[in-house]
């Protein structure tokens, strides 16, 4: 845990969040500034700065199981976007790896 990290504060319970799922290694919360009808964040409980900091022991299988379970729970069987912004140039706003699950409407490409 990083005492300065907003996601670490959410995971520890120091900051409130609307949790929709929790497992041994991940927390899923509703985004406070949603850009889609369903906008969730999948956050590893262990502080990992970005995808570039992921080590071999990262529970990738559990990560995708959580994404699948939550997407089904939220009724996104017809489709959704899974977005992981990595680094400043990709507009990663919190330096704690997280994935956005975006769904509930049709998307065009490029996003914006």
C-alpha positions, 0 to 999 in steps of 0.5 A: 500500500502507498499512503499517498495513493487514492486507490490504496486509500479506497482499498483500505477503506480510508476513502469511501467508494461504491464497491460492486465486487471484491476478491482476494486480489481485486476491488471493483468500484463505480467510477465517480466520473462515469463516461458510460452508463456502466463505468467500473474500475478494476483495481488490484489490491497490491499497489502496482503503478502501471502495466509496465510495473506488473511482475510475473506473480501478478494474478492475471487469470484472476483479473480476467475472471473478475472482469468477466464476472462483473461484466456479466453481473452488470448485464454487459453480455452484448459487449463492453470495452476494457481500457487500461491507460498506461502512463502520462501520455495515455492519460493514466490519472492515478498511478495505480494500475486499474482497468475501466469496464465501459458498457451500456451503450454502443461505442464508436471508434475512435473514442471521444 
